[in-house]
Amino acid sequence: MKSIYYFLFLSVLFFSGCSNSHREMGMVAAEMSEEASDDYEEITEPQKSSEDGKNRSKTWKRSNKIVNTATLFVGDNEQLALKGSQIAIKVDGIRARVLIDCFFYNDNDQQLEGTFKMRLPQGASPYYFAFGESILLDGDKRKDSIPFIDQEALVFSEEKIREMRSNSWSVPKVARVVEKEKAAFAYGQTVRRRVDPALAEWAGADVYNCKVYPLMPNKLHRIVIGYDVNLTAIDDDWVYNFSIPKVDCPLVLDVEVAKIKEVSFKITPDIKMQSEKSTETFRMVNPKEEEIEIRYQDSKNIALQSPKIEGQPSYFASSITPVLPPSSKVEISDNAIIALDVSLSSNPDKFNVWLQLTEAILVNNPNTIKKFTVMLFNIETFWWKKELVENTPENVKAFLEYAHQIALEGASDINFALSTISNAEWTKNTSNTIFLMSDGADTWGESDAYKMAGHLTNNERVFAYNTGMSGTSLSTLNHLTRSSGGALFSVTGEDEIQKVSTAFATVPWRIDQISIPDTQDILIAGRPDYIYEGQRLLITGRGTISKGTKVHLEVSQNNSMKEIEMEINTSIDSELTSRVYGQIATGILEEFDYVTEKKSIAYAKHFKIPGKTCSLLMLDTEEDYNAYNIRATEDAYVVASTTVQETLLVVLKDIKELLGSSKNTFKQWIEHLANTDGMDFTIPASLEILVDKTPEANFSIIQKELECASIYKKEIPTQFSDSLLQPKLNYDVVSEEANRRLEKYGASDALKVISSLVEKNPGNTVLARDVGFTALDWGLNEQAYYLFKRVLTTRPYEPQTYQAIAKSLANIENYELSLLYYEIAITAKWDPRFGEFRRIVALEYLNLLGQIKDRANFALATYATSRYKTLRSEFKEEYADLMLVISWNTDNTDIDLHVVEPTGEECYYQNNTTKIGGYMTADVTQGYGPEMYILQDAKKGEYEVKVKYFASNRNRTSTRTKVYATIYKNWGKKNESARTKVITLEDNKEMHNILTVVID
């Protein structure tokens, strides 16, 4: 009988960078083209205000309104019913705060672990997360009796949220902002003890996806999430659009809008409001509307100021639009390359915007863009024409007709797209302007923005476009445009396309300095180097500003220098201000990865900004936090003692050398491992020497180009294409389509299909391992490497990932880097729950060393020879007629390897040594494996290889697990052969035949 605890790690996604106004510029829109697919929802025409007669621009209308919709999954497909929701919204000038109470009822008779998912609007920054059992009011035992809060009792400050719910919330736990890796490790260890943790992690683009535990049987549970988000700038207005979730339960929506002197606002739909001294409020019960809009009209240069509190620093935030001197036409390449994202995230809304933009740019700039071509990408890249064609109406029309036939599926590999452009024969010897039509969410391949930018030549400028839609990674888009001298333009509404389509063709002004009296550490969201006419700048800093404060901007163009003065038109006190500064400051510091990591963490913790460096973690008691060395630190002192601007002055001098080198990044990473919770790792001197001796080129993995045969909609079954439009992909439908294409077209086409799972669930380590194992099995090793590398970034204390990466690298003959990963795997000390991991991996490593130590041009040959001798003396197995190794992708699950030998004897964990010499390594009962069967001198006959799904995560109603098996014959001999097989297990206690091995 096995006594163990089970759990699954999660992934959470939200953007912690700056705002919707990150280095944004001019605004745009156009009507739907006639060729648009029926999948697209028609974009509405500009509407005229009935009050002032002005044309008021609108934001894009989405076809799938899933933003702010909450779900709580307790299995692969099972979810708990949402019994009620209360949404409170506070709008202060350019910033909004949203607080959502979700009530879920566990009608199962067992205690469960749940995965709470919510899609947030673009740029949202969570500031509060809490979970606990809810108490029904007035002793009412009906599970549909929801304890909503009276509107006048609503508060938004995190200090009072729990207090206002105290009569209906039983011992709620409130999450803390904790270093990311420490949070993930503490969560995993705590769940094994079956107590009350929750974890939320960042993975890149606006999805909030969090584990909560325990969900008690037949109880109502309350989850509260709060986030801040910037309003959208539309012409001279500030607009907040809130998508009302469609739910089959009671829903209460409360809104509080700050009054601003000399600024009017309008609510759509027209709702009667209650006027207070400084706010106006209203409540909607079970609203039928899909959306509410709050619009501050004619509201230029609004400022937020933090309330004055004795002993506390002051912060400000404002959006300004400098009036620039006229600019001449820029000397720019007359060749345009459109890089068009055709991944699943573009389907359907964003893709329509990309096509509208592409058409407007080409049609409106015939004298600037003489020739163009289009490269389309998801995890593959392919060209509309493998040449530059004349920019004529006929060619533009031909491209649009072609584009509307393309299937939108798969994940997004921006790095490979830029690499493809730089290596194409028809672009190498020309100067090109690149228009990146993508949301910047790089869910596949290399995720390092510095390495992406490394593909750009000095003559290539990148222009990108922010639609304001959820799922956009502004940090990636900002970095690529800034580093190439291009720009990121805002295209958040339908009236902006025509204006922005020509903005790139003017000479920008360089921002030399910005100053405001009596302030310091002034930051501009997105760190733009240049500014274009009509561009808004979101600025923040320390100090106090008010109505009439002058903002001084020094800009230059060629040899001309100008000073621009702007005046703050109005200012309001808002408790939301400090997190505007904190979000922008943390986002800027996080750009520089390990170089500024300590300060990034201090800022993130102080301002409560979960993101790239920190996560939200909820444990049961203070003792639990102390057990994992999660204690209060002097983050406020770090923030008070340093400024971001001072840090940038030091960092920017050497940043390209530091972050532009893959070897340097690797060195810093292994130094970080030495301080990682969950593993005991001291860097050996030999490993430091090995890293130095490994050529720089080995640290950059160049992916092979995937050649997919299926790119058109007509080639895709209706069931699958329909499933791509659903909020949650059906794993079985995706797998079925992948298998169909594998048989018909090959591995590249099949991988593109299943990469849609990764695109839909970025940061999900279970799915990343799942798809990674499949890529390994199909021989797509470079793709597998990057998937496992993403897992390793968030889970460095799980040794199986090092093994998977080492195998991927060995398969592509990058033996130097493979050796480094094997060294880490066998040198570190791992959690005992991973069984005989070191022995299994060391034997695999020993076998590789035997094959590569005498290779010509192998940079580490001398060490490989020495290491081979050392390991050979430690492990006596020199060969094996049969060796089997399995690993799997889910934590806290127990998969058992079984081998029935020709004698009929079965080798498994309860009979681990057989009469003919078969040996089974220790039983791994808590996830991932590996387990190994080895037989040195095999008896002739058939060996039946099986795996048993002994136990799944008992805190989940269902858990699918993928098993990766490697079968060696004549291991360690010259005639060694190996094959792999991947199988999926779904049912607990299921025995599954892998294959039969014949020894003759």
N, C-alpha and C positions, 0 to 999 in steps of 0.2 A: 504494500500500500504506500502510495507516495503522498507526503504532506508538504505542500508548497503553496505559495501565494502567486497570483498571476496579475499582470498589468500590461497595458499598452502605452507606449509613449505617444505623445501627440505633437501636432505642429500648429502654430498660430501665426497669423499673418496680419500685420498691419504696417502701414508706412510710417516710420518715425522721423522722416526727414522734415522738410519744411512744408509750405502751404500750397494751396492751389495757385498762389501767385509767384511761386518759385521762378524767378527769372523769366516771367512770361511777357509776351509782347502782343501787340495789336490783336484784333479779334475778327472772327470770320464766320461765314456760313454760305450755303447755297441750297437750292432745292434738290430733291431727289432726281437722279437721272432717270430717263424713261426705261433704261435697261435694268433697273434695280430689281433684285429678286423679290418674290412675294414674301420672303421671310422678313424683309425689312418693314418697319412701321413707318408710315409716312411722317415726314417732318412737318410740323405746323408752320404756317406763315406768321410773319411778325404781326403782333396785335397792337391796336392803338388803345392807349389809355383813355377811358371815358372821362377822366377828370381833367387832364392837362392837354389832351390832344396830341401828345408826343408819341412817336413810334418807340415802343419799348422792346428791346431785343429779348429773345427767349433763349433758354439753354436747350441742349439737345433733348429730344424726347426718346426715351429708351423703350425697347420692345419687351424686355424682361426686367420687371421691377423687383429685384430680389434684395436690393439694399435695405438694411435694417430688419430683414426677416431672420428670425431666430429658429434654430432647430436643435434638438438634443438627441443624438444618436446613442443607442445602447448596444448596438451590434453593427454588422456591416450594412444592413438595410433597415433594421428596426429602430424606431424612434419613439420617444415618449410624447404624449399629446400635450400641446400647449393649451392650458386651461384659461389663461388670461394674460393680458399685457397692459402695462401703463407706461406711457412715454411722456417725458417732460422735456421741454425745449426752452432754453434761455438764449436769446439773441441780443448781443451787445455790439452794435456797430459792425465791425468787420469779422467778428468771431461769434461762434455759436457753441453752446454746450448741450449735449443730449444725455439724458439719463433714462435707461430702459429697465423696467422691472418685468421679468418673465417668470411665469408660474407654470411649472411642469408637474404632472402627477405620475408617480411610478405605480402603475396598476399591476405590476408583477409581484410575485410572492418571494422574490429574492432581492438581495442588496446588489446594486449595480454600479458600474462606472460609466459615466457618460462623456460624450464628446459634444460640447456646445459650440455651435457654428453660427457666425453672423457675418454677413458681408457689410463692411462699412463704406461710407462714401470716400472719395479720393482724398488723401491727405489727413484722414482722421487719426487722432492720437488718443488712445484709451488712457484715462486717468484713474479709473476706479473699476474694481471687479470684486464682487463678494457673492457668497453662496451659503445657503443654509436652509434648514427645514422651515416651512411656513406654518403659522398657526392660523386656523380658521377663526373668523371673528364671531363673537357672541356665542361661542360654544357650538356653532353650526358645524355639523359633521359632513355636510354635503361637499363632495370634492369640487363642485363647480361654484362654490362660494369663495370669491376672490377678495382678499383684503386690500382694496384700492385705498390710496391716500387722498384726503381732501386737498383740493388745489391750494388753498391758503396755507396748508402745512408743508408744501413742497419746498425743499432746499436743494442746492446743487453743490455746496461745499462738502468735500469728502469727510470732514470732521463731524458733520451732522447727519449724514445720510442714514447711518445705522440707527442713530437716536430717534429719528422720525419714524422708523419702522419697528421700534422695539416691542410694541404690543402685538405684533403679528409675525415676528421673525425669531425663531428659536436659535440662540447662540450662533449667529452668523460668523463666518470667517471672512476677513478682508485681506485681499492680496497685497503683497509688498513687492517693490521693484528690487530685483536681485540680479547679480551677474548671471549671464545666460547659462553657461555651462554648470555653474554651481546650482542654479535653480532646477535644471533638468535632472541632475544627479540626485538632488535632495528629494525631488518629486518621486522618482523611481524607487528609491530606497524606502520612502515613507509608505507608498502604496503596498509594498511587500508586507508591511506591518498591519495593513488593513485599517488605517486611520484616515484622517480627513484632509487630504491635500488637493490642491488644484494648481494647474500650470498653464501659462499662456506664453507662447514664444513668437518671435518675429520671423517671417520668412520672405517678406518682400512686397506685398501689394494688396493691402486693404481687406484682408479676410481675417476675422477674429475666430479662432478655432481653439477651444480650450478644453482640457480634461477636468472633470469634476467628480469627486468621490467622497463619501458614499451617497448614493441615491437609495434611501431607505424604502423598503417595500410598503406599498399602499399608503404613501405619504405625499403631501404636496410640498414641492421645493421651490424656493425663490432664488433666481439668479439676477443680480443687478450689475449692469455694465454701463459705464459712463465714458463719453469721449468728447473731445473738443475738435472743432473743424472750422476752417476759415470760410467765410462767405465768398461767393464768386463775383468778380468784377465784370460787369456788363456795361459797356459805355461809361456813363457817369453814375451808374447805379451800383449798389451792393445787393446781391440777391442770395437768399437762402432757399433752396428747394429741398423739402423733406419728403422722401418717398414713403407713403404710409403702407406698412406691410399688409398683405391680404391674409387674414387669419379667420379661422372658424371658431372664434371664441370672443368673449368680451374684450373690448379694446377701449382704453381711455387715453386721450391725447390732450396734454396741457401745454400751453404756450405762453411764454412771458417775453415781451419785446421791450427793450429799453427805449425810452424817449430821448431823442437827441435834439438839442436846440438848433433851430433853423434847418432841420432836416425832417421831411415827412416820410412816412412809410405806408405801404399798401399791402394788405393781406389778400391772397387769392386762395380759396373762394372768399367772397365777401361775408365776413362773420362779425357779429356784434361783439364788441370787446368791452371789458371792464377797465376803466381808467383808474390808475393809482398815481401816486405822487411822481414816481420816476419811471413807471412801466405801464404797459397795457397788457391785459391777459385775456385768454379765452380757453374754454374747454370744449372738446368734441368727444362724444360718446358713440362708439361703434360707427365711425365715419364711413361714408360710402365713397368719398373722394379717393383718388389714387395718390394725390400729392397736394401739399400746401406750399405756397410761395410767400415769402416775406421779402419785401423789396424796399430798401432805403433809396429814395429817389434823389437824383442830383446831389450826390454825397461825396464830393471830391475831398481828398486829404483829411479823412477822419482819423483821429488818434484815440487809442486806448491808454489809460494810465492806471497803474496798480494803486489801490487805496492806500492812503498813508497810515502806516502802523508803526508805532514807536519801536525803534530797534531793528526794524526790518528794511532791507534795501528796496528801492523803487525801480520799477521797470516800465517801459513804454513800448508801444507798437503802433505803427501807422502805415498806411498805403499812400504813396505819392506818385504823381504822374508828371515828370519833368517836361517842360516845354522846351524842346531842343531847337537850336538853329537849323535852318534848312540844310539838307545833306545832298551831295551830288551822287550820281550813280556810281556804284562800286565797280572796280575792275575785277570781274569775277569770271570764272571759266564759263565758256558758252556750251559746255557739255554737262548735262544733268543725268545723274543716276538716281532713279527712284528705288529705294529699298522698301518693299511693300510686305508688311507682316500679314501672312495668311494662316496664322495659327488659330487655335480654337478661341482664344481670348478676343479675337477680332470679330467673331461670329455672333450676331450680324451687325451690331450697331457701329462699332468702331470702323469696320471695313468700309461701310458706306461713307463715313467721314473721310477716310484715307483716299477714296476714289474721287470724292468731290474736291478735295484739296489738290490732288494730282492733276485733275482736269483744269482747275483754275490756275495753277502755277504754270502749266504748259501753255494754256490758251492766252493768259494775260501777260506773258513775257516772251513774245516771239523774237524780239530783238536782242534779248539777253540770253535766252536758251535757244541755241541754234540746232543742237542735236540732243537726243535723249535715248535712254533705254531703261528697262525696268527689270530688277531682280526681285523675285518673290521668295519668301522664306518662312519656314516653320523650323523643323529640325533638319530639313533638307534645304537646299537652295536650287533655284532653277530660273532661267532667263526667259523673258518674253521674246527677246531677240538677242542673239549673241553678237551684237554689233550696235553701234550708235546710229540711230536713224534720224532723218530730218524731222524737226518739230513742225509738222503740218497738221491741219485739222483732220486729214484723212488718217494719219498715223495715230493721232490721239484717239480718234473714234475706234480704230482697229484695236488698240490696246484695251480700251474700256470694254469692248465686246468680249475680248479674251478674258479679262479679269473676272467678269461676271459668271464665267463658266468654272472658275476654280473652286474646289472644295476647301472650306475653312476648317482645318483640323490640326491636331498635333500641338506640341509645345513650341516655345520660342527660343531660338538660338541666335541671339544678336551678335555674339562674338564671331561665330562662324560666318554669318552674313557679311560682316565687315571684312573678314579674311577673304571671302570669296571675291568681293569687289576688288580688293587690293591685288589679288593674284590673277584676275581675268586678263587674258591676252589683249582684249580690245579696250582695257582701261589702264594698262601699265604705263604706256608712254604718253598719256594725255593728262591734262589737269581737269579734275572733275569736281562738281558740286553735288554733294549727296543729300537727298531729301529722305530722311528716315521716317517712314509712315508706320510707327509702332508705338505701343504704350510703354515700351522700355522695360516691361516685366520679363527679365531674362530667366526663364524657368528651366532652361536646358543648356548644357555645355558649360563653358567657362563663365563665371559670374563676376570676375574681377574687372571693374570698369577701367582700371589703368591698363590692363592687358588688352581690353577691347580697343581703347584709344591708340594703342601701339600699332594697330593695323593701318592707321591713317597716315598718309604722307603729309609733308609740309604744304602741299598744294591742294589738299582736300579739306573743304569746309563742310561741316554737318549742320543741317537745319532740321529741327524736330518740332512736333506740335502736341500740345497738351489739350486734350478734349474735355478735361474735367470729369471724365467718367471714372468710376471705381475700377481699381486694378492697375492704375498707372504708377510706374516707378519713376518719379521725378528725379531722384538722385542719379539714376543711370543716364537719363536724357540730359540733365544738366551737365554731367561730367563730359559726355561725348561732345556736346555742342560747345561748351566752354573751352575744352582742350584743343579743339580744332579751329577756334575763332569764329564759330557759327553762332547760332542762337536758338533758343526754345521759345516758340510763339504760343500764345494762348488762343485756342479755338473752341471756346466753351459754349458757343451758341451759333445759331443758324445765320446770323447777320455778319459774321466775322470773316468768312472765307475770302471774299473778294479783296478786302483790305490787306489781310495777311499774305495773300498770294504774291504780292509784289514787294513786301517789306524787306526781303532778303537782298534785294537788288540795290539798296541804298548803303552808303558808307555809314557804319555805326560810329558812335562816340565812345571813346574809352573812358571808363570811370576811374579817375585818379584819386579822388578823395571825397568823403562825405563827412560833414560836421554839423553838430547841433549844440548850441550853447548849453552849458551845465549838464552835459551827458557824457558818457564814455561807453566803450565797447559797442559801437554802432555796427550792427550786422545787417547785411542785405540777404534776404532769402535766396538761396541758390548760388551765392557768391558770383554774380555776373561780372565779367571784365568789361563788357561793352553794353551799351544801351541804344535802342532804336526809337524812332519817333512813335509815340503812343504807348510805349511800354510802361507798365506800372511797376513800381518797386515796393516790395513789402520790407519795411525796415523795423528794427527793434534794437533795444539797448538798455543800458542802465541809466537811471536818472529820471527827471521829470520834464514833461512837455505839456503845453496847454494851447488853447486857442490863441493864435497870433505868433506862436513860436516859429522861428525861421529855420528852415533846413537848407544848408548850403551844399551844393554839389559842384565839384570841379571836374570838367570833362575836357578831353582833347581829341583832335582829329587831324591827322597828318601833322602839320606844324602849328595848328591853330588851337589855342586854349580858351575855354569859356568858363565863366562862373554863373551858375544858375541858382536862383533863390526861390524857394517855395514856402508858402505859409500854411500852417495847420489851420484849417477852417473851423474845426470844432473838436472837442475832446470830452470823453466821458470816463468816469472811474469804473473799473471793471475788475472783478476778481479773476477773470480769465487771462489777464495781461501777462502775468509772470510765466505762464506756460507757453505763451507765444514765443517769448525770449528763450525759454528752456528748450522748446522743440527745435527752434532754428539753431541754437547754439550746439545742442547735442548732435543734430544732424550734420552740421559742419565738421565737428570733431570726429564723428564716426566715418567721415569720408576717408580719413587717413589711416584707418585700420589699426594695426598694432603700434604705429608710431605715436598715436595719441590715445591709446586704449584706456590708460588709467584715468586720464581726465574725462574721457567720454563716459566712463562708468560713474565717476563722481557726479558729473552734471546730470546724467540720466537718473540716478538715484535721488538726487536732491530735488529735481523738478518733476520726478515721477514720470519719466518718458520711457516706456518700454519700447525696445527696438532692436537694432543690430547687436548691441552689447549687453542689454539687460532684458529680463523677462518679468512677468508678473507671477509670483509664487505665493500660494496660500497653504500654510501648514496648520496643524491642529493647536499647538501650544508654543509658548515662548521657549520651552525646553527643546522642542523639535528644531526651532531655528538655531538655537545655540549648539545643538548637536552637529550641525553642518557648518558651524563657524559663520553663521549669518547673523551679524551683530551690527548695531548702529556704528557708523563711522563718521568721521569729521568731513562729510561731503560739503556742508555749508562753508566750512573753512576753506576748502579747495576752491569753491566757486568765488568766495569773497577775495581770495588771495591772488587769483589769476584771472585774466580775461582771455576770451577767444582770440581777439586781435593780437595780443602779445604772443599767444601760442602759434598763430599763423605766421608771424614774422620769422620765427625760428624754423618751423616745419617746412615752409615753402621753398627754402633754399636748397634742400637736398631731397625733396620728396620724389622726384622722378627717378633718381638713382636708387632710392630705398624701395619704393613700391613698383617701380618699373622692372625690377629684376625678380624673376621667379625664384632664383636661388636664394636671394635675400629673404624673400617671403617665406620660403621653406625653413631657413635657419631660424627666423623669428618664431615660426610655428612650433618647431620642436623645443625651443626654449620655453614656450608657453606650456607645452605638455608637462614639463617638469613641475608645474604648479597646478595641475589639473586634478580636481577631486575625482575619486573613483578609480584612479590608477596610480601606481607607485613607479615613477620613472625618473631615473637619473641619467643624464646624457653621458654616455661613455666618451672618453677622449677619442677612441677609434671612430665613433660615429661622426664627430666633428671633422675629423680628417677626411673621412669618406665623402662628406658633403662638399668639402673644399675641392676634392679631386674630381667630383662629378661635373662634367661640362654643363654650362648654363643651358644649352639646348635640350638636355635631358629633362629639365624641369618644366618645359612647355610641351604639352601633349597636342600634337597636330592631328585633328580629326580627319579621317578619310571622308571624302564626299559621298553622301548617300545618293544613290540613283533610284528614285522611285518611279514606277511605271504608272501609278494611279494618282492623278492630280485633279481630275475633273469631277464635278458633281454627278454627272451622268453615270459614272463608274461606281457609285456608292449606293448600296441598298437603302431603300426608303426608311426602314426601321432604324438603321444606324444614323443616318443623317438627321432624322427627327430626334433621336436621343441626344445628339450633340447640342440641341437647343434647350435641353432641360437643365434646371439648376443643379441637379446631382446626376452624374453619369452612372449608368448601370454597368457595373464591372463585367457581368456576364455577357451583355450585349457587345461591349468593347472587345472582350476576349474572343468572342465568336467571330467578329469581323476581322480581328487580327489574324486568327487562324485561317480564315478564308483567303486573305491576301497573302499570307505566308505560303500557302499552297499554290496560289495562282501567280503571284508576282515575285515573292522572295522576302527575305528578312528585313530589308530596308523599308518596304511598304508596311510590313506588319508592325515594325517598331514605331513608325509614324502614328499608327492607329493607337497603340497603347500609351504613347507619350501624351495623348490627350488626357489620360488620368493624372499625369504629373502636372500638366497645364491647369487642370481644374482644381488640383489640390497641392499647390506649391508648398514646400516645407514639410510635407507628410513623409516622414522617414520610412514608414512601413511600405508605402507605395513606391518610394524611391528604391528600396531594396528589392521589392517585387520586380519592378521593371529592370533594375540592374541585373538581377539573376537571369532574367529572360534574355537581355542583351548579351550577356556572357555566353549563354547557351547557343545563341544564334551567331556567335563569332563577331559581334559588333563591340569589340573590346574598348575602343576609345569612348564610345557612348557610355558603356558600363562604368568606366573609370570616373567620368565626371559625375555620374549619379551617386556613386559611392563616396566620392569626395564631398559632395553636399551633405551626405549623412554624417561623415566624419567631422565636418565643421561644427555640427551641433551635438554630436555624441562621441567625443574623442575617447571616452572611457569604455567603449564597447569594442573589444579586440577583433571581432570577426570582420569588421570593416577594413582593417589594415590588411587582413588576409585577402579579402576580395579585391582590394586595390592592387596588391602585389601580384596577384594572378593576372589581372587585367593587363598590367604593365609587362609582365613576362610574356604574355601572349602576343604583344606587339613588338617584342624584342627590345624593349627599353629596360635592359637588365640592370643598368646602374640604379635607376630610380626604384625598380622593383626590389633590389637588394636593400635599399634604405628602409623601405616599408617593412620588409621581413625582419630587419634588424630591430626596429621599434617593437614589432609584434612579439619577438621572443626575448627581448631585453626587459621590457616592462613587466611588472607584477600586476596581475589582474584579479578581479573578484573571484573567489573560490567557486562561485556558482557556474563558472564557465568550464569546469571540469578539466580535462587534460588538453586544454587549448594549446599550451606551449609545446607539448610533445607532438601533437598532430601537425601544427604549423612548422615546427622545426624539421620534421621528416620531409614535409613538402619543400621546404627551403633547402634542405640537404640535397634533395634530388635535383633541384634547379642548379645549385652550386656545382654539382658533378657535371652538369651539361655545359656550363658557361665558363668555368674557371680557365679553360685553355683556349678560349675564343680569341681570335686576333682582334685587335683594336678595342678590346674591352678595358675601359679605363680603370676598373677596380679588380683586375685579374689577380694581382699579387695578394690582395686581401681575401679574395674569394678562395684561393688555394689554401691559405692559412685557416680560414673559417671552416672550410670543408673538413680539414683534418681534425679541428677541435670538435665539431659536431659529430663527426664519425666516431670519435672516441667516447662521446657521451651517449650516443644511440647506436645500439648493436645491429639494428635492422639494416642490412646492406641491400637487400632486395626483397621482393614479395611477388609471388605469382599472382596474387589478387589483393588489391587494396580498394576500399570504398570509403568515401568521405561525404557526409551530408552537412549542410547548413540550412537555416531557414530565416524568414524575414520578420517574424513577429516575436516580440519579447513576451516573457511570462507564459510561454506555451511549451509543451513537452512533446517533442517528436522523437520517436524511438526507431532506430535502425535495426532491422531483422535480416539475417541471412540464413537460409535453409541450405545446408551443405548436402553433397551427394549421398552422404550416409543417412540423411533424414534428420540429423541433429540440427537444432535451431540455435543460432548464436544471437543473443540479445542481452539486455542489461541484467536479467536475472540468471543468465547462463553465459557469462562473458568469456569463458575459455572452453573450447571444444576439444574432443579427443584427437582430432587430426591437426590441432594447433591453431585453429582460428581464435582471434582475440578481439573483443569489443571494448573500446575505451569507456571511461566513466560516463554514466547517464547524466545528460544535461537536462534538467527539469524546468529551468526558468528562462528559456528562450535563446534563440539564435544558433545554438550548437557551438562548435562542431562535434560530431560523433564519427568514429572511424572503426572500420573492421579491417583487419590485416591478417593475411595467411601467407607465410613465407613459402612453404612447399605444399602446393595445392594438389589434392587428389583429383584425378580426372573425373569429369562428370559435369552435371549442371548445378549451378548455384543460384537459387532464387533470392533476389534482392527485393526487400519490402520496407516500407516505412509505415508506422502506426501513429495516428494522431491520438496520443494517449490522453492528453488533457489540454483544453484551451483555456483562455482567460475566463475564469469563472465569474468575473465581474462584468462580462459582456454576454448578451444573449446569443451572439454568434461572432466567430472570428475566422476569417479565411486566412490560410497560411500557405505560402509558396516555399517549396523545398527544392534546393539546388544540390544535385548529386553528381559527384565525379567518380568515375569507375576506371581504375587502372588495371591493366594486365601487364605482367612482367615489369612491375615497377622497379626502377633502379637498374634495369638491364638495357642492353643496346637495342633490343627489339620491343622496348616499352611502347604501349599504346594507351591512349586515354580517350574517354568520351564523357560527355555531360548529358544530364537530363534534368528537366524542370517539371515538377508536378504541383498541382494545387490541391490542398486538402481543405475540406469545409466541415465535415461532420466529426464530432468528438467520438473517439474510439474507433475511427475508420482505419482499416488496414488497406494499404494501396500497394499493388505490385509495381515496382519500377521497371525491372527487366530480368531476364535470365542470362547469366554469364556461363559460357561453355568453356571449360578447360580441357584441352585434348593433348 
